[in-house]
Amino acid sequence: MSLPELSNNPDRIGSHSGMTMSRAAPHSDADILHLTRFLTDSVGGSVDVWKAHGDFAVFANGGRPVVFVSGAAHARTVFAHPDALHLSFGLTGPRKSDQRAFTRGVFGINGPHHQFVRKLMLPSFRKPVVEGHHDRIAECVREVIGTWRAGQTRDLYREMKSLSLLMTDRLLFGGGDLDLSRRVDEAFDTWLGLHHRTSFAALLPVESPPDAYDRLLDAASDLGALLRQLIASCRRNAAGSDLVVARLLAAADAGELTEPDVLGLVHSLFNAAHHTVTSALTWTLFLLAQHPEVNADLLDELSGPAVPNRATLVDRVIKESMRVLPPPVYVCRHATQPVSFGGTGVPAGTVVVLGLYVTHHTPSSFASPERFDPARWLATAPCPHSNVPFGGGARMCLGAPLATQFLETALSLIVPRFRLTVVPDSHIDRRATLTLRPAAGIPVLIRDQDRRFSTSPVTGTIHEMVNLPTATAGAAAA
Ligand code: HEM
């Protein structure tokens, strides 16, 4: 969820404990193409790098090493060394700018301050607290799907974005002003795209888009102004509650956090929760719509009595969906000390980009990795680090139980009530920067649940990421 820091550049690519990271060769035209692609399509770019170089690729821009790593073993290394591999924030912006305040968020802090913040937020994400949110989450889902009518065509991405925003607004920020949250969301989209592109353009041996830095700072201050309004609204609506923002505000009142700390933390929580949940909800419902057998089995399970403490298909569907189409495409670290990746040392100063998408699609970890097959989780118990949608170790997603509760509740209310069919011949391209989403939405036909499941023909880059079953033409539009 973080982006690389651009300071502390070593002027050489060095060695560690006798093991040497080979000096990055002058980059080939193909490398430049792959890295340029990464700026606007992080999935395509990281897959290109993996195909060309495997699970460890070194690049350097004026002596600043950047390694792209993937696979379970390297993921384990990244998550096992929080002291040597820090989260950092990309372009830190001028002092007192909002861009600089954003670096105070959870994805820019490390060491004792991170531990303090994590401990502060943790009680809001404990299982009993999260389970206590069930009815509120269900209320959000009912509010959104209550407007759906059989026969309508809706954009699945837009609908799930509205749902995620409603849940984020109520469960994290106290539900004061949904219209304001919508404006934050729009400003965030602009900022996030610019931040991903500009940070990596500065880091990699590729051209930076013109005026990108100035545009980023403008976008940061637009977003900062809206986030301040959101914080004021939280003060009115959430103070004293068990919501995470109430804990942050209480710590600020006690002098334990500064104003930029709170701005940065609210910025990072909004990003952490809203974009990831939107992505996971959208792709899970899309994959179900395109996989009739799984959809039918899930409907059976969700229509029957709940069996406590049993591994369920709904768990496997969510797990498999986030394996195939992970919400964050990568995580980033900045080495503060030398670190060894499978025997190859990287020096302090190296930026490490761990590809989650590539890790989840590694054929040695998952047979037919592009197949959406929830049943694989019955048969296999792959190495835990081969599937890391929530990250791992000391920086593992704090909101994972809440996110899982969002997803389970949404599926348990949507699947028994509606049959969603992707509009035949839709063009589904990805848009992948830090998170993975459909570029132009996913149009779906809404029907009352009648079990007439079918697969629709679709085009677009979705086919690079997942093998979809053959379309059952004709039935699709019914
Ligand atoms: C499907 C939904 C979600 C996915 C896939 C997801 C994924 C992730 C990942 C991969 C990380 C690790 C980032 C890194 O190592 O650099 C992370 C961290 C984090 N996530 Fe989530 N997340 C989700 C939902 C949420 C929600 C709903 C919240 C609630 C606020 C949340 C809060 C956090 C926080 C606070 C961290 C930082 C933890 C730390 O650094 O100590 N996430 N998430």
Residues whose N, C-alpha, C, O or C-beta is under 5 A from the ligand:
A	BS01	HEM	M1 S2 V106 R118 L269 A272 A273 T276 V277 A280 P327 P328 V331 C332 V388 P389 F390 G391 A394 R395 M396 C397 L398 G399 A400 L402 A403
